[in-house]
Amino acid sequence: MTAAAAAACGLVYAAGPLLPRVRSSRPVAAWWLAAVGTVWLVLLALSPDAVWMAFPLYFLQLHLLPRRAGLAAVAATAAAAVTGFAAHQHSFGPAMAIGPRSAPPSPSPWCGGTRPCTGRANGAGA
């Protein structure tokens, strides 16, 4: 069942770029995105591993939807991902919602190269 849901999710997702109206019409893109989200929710109900698909969905939502609708969709997707994962774990912990406490080293110029971010400009004092 999980494999079928994953295949359906992949097929619905892959169909989007192949449909010219998805690229040219924001309402059609929103309907396609709703279809992707619906199939993802089914997959999330079947497997906790589907939580990882939330991250690329955020980018699609922010790219295809108007700003307010995109932010609302991201919030709803995040809530669904956290809830779905917690349901599979039969528990909830703050780490499920906020992630790890410390960030890994980042090559970002905002963090001063490859040192972990310290909250100071360019990692000064790290």
Residue pairs with C-beta under 8 A, 6 or more apart in sequence:
1 46
2 43
2 46
2 47
5 39
5 42
5 43
5 46
5 47
6 43
6 47
6 50
8 39
8 42
8 43
9 36
9 39
9 40
9 42
9 43
9 53
12 32
12 35
12 36
12 39
13 36
15 32
16 22
16 29
16 32
16 33
16 36
17 23
19 28
19 32
21 28
22 28
22 29
22 32
23 29
26 64
26 65
26 66
29 64
29 65
30 64
30 65
30 69
33 60
33 61
33 64
33 65
33 73
36 57
36 60
37 57
37 73
37 77
40 50
40 53
40 54
40 57
41 80
41 84
43 50
43 53
44 50
44 51
44 53
44 80
44 81
44 84
45 84
47 88
48 84
48 85
48 88
48 89
50 84
51 81
51 84
51 85
54 77
54 78
54 80
54 81
57 77
58 74
58 77
58 78
61 70
61 73
61 74
61 77
62 70
62 71
62 74
63 70
64 70
65 73
82 92
82 96
82 97
85 96
86 92
86 96
89 96
95 101
102 116
103 116
103 117
104 116
105 114
105 115
105 116
106 114
106 116
106 117
107 113
107 114
108 117
109 122
110 117
110 122
111 117
111 118
111 122
111 123
112 122
112 123
112 124
112 126
113 123
115 123
115 126
116 123
116 126
117 123
118 124
118 125
118 126
120 126
